[in-house]
Amino acid sequence: MTITAAADGSALGNPGPAGWGWYIDDERWACGGWPHGTNNMGELTAVLDLLQQTAHLDEELHVICDSKYVINSITQWMPGWKRKGWRKKDGKPVLNVEIMQALDAAMQGRRVSFEWVKGHAGHELNEHADRLATSAAAAWSKGAAPEPGPGIPGARSGGATPAAPVPGPASGGTSAEDDGPLSLF
């Protein structure tokens, strides 16, 4: 059996109050965020938390995502970054490196496929994930953490965002990576 989930991120102001969310169904979803972050941080963290919360399950995971940056980072660019000490081909540090390294670890031994969908185009699961991420960012804009959701039964607690990451030269960023052409893997 395959678990199908959508993952999305949001940042108000980009950077600004940021959120992430993933959605399988009304009983299995989660969201979180930070007072200050980027959309890319939210997009990546949604997938990371989904991977972490489903790590104890044997099912294959199918992740629907409207971010080519996330999909390409995990499926195309990451092996090269690792070989180069987490640096891009231009020698600059990989953006969001802490999240990327955690994603790399979370992908080990997993059967995961990714599917790109156009954002805000009516895809039911993606729309749910988008609402979660946007609501989380909105909660942080008002100084409150969002309701984290039920998550996955039996998942380890803690989630993917125990502390707010601070955007800097190696985290954050809002443009696509430059280590390859954008494609759908």
SULHU-V287757 format. One record per run of one state. SS is the DSSP state (h for helix, s for strand, l for the rest). FROM is the first residue (numbers start at 1). TO is the last residue. Records with the same first field share a line. If there is no record, write none. Layout:
SS->FROM-TO ; FROM-TO
//
This chain:
l->1-1 ; 13-15 ; 26-27 ; 38-38 ; 54-59 ; 66-67 ; 84-86 ; 88-92 ; 94-96 ; 108-111 ; 117-123 ; 142-167 ; 169-170 ; 172-185
s->2-12 ; 16-25 ; 28-37 ; 60-65 ; 87-87 ; 93-93 ; 112-116 ; 168-168 ; 171-171
h->39-53 ; 68-83 ; 97-107 ; 124-141
//
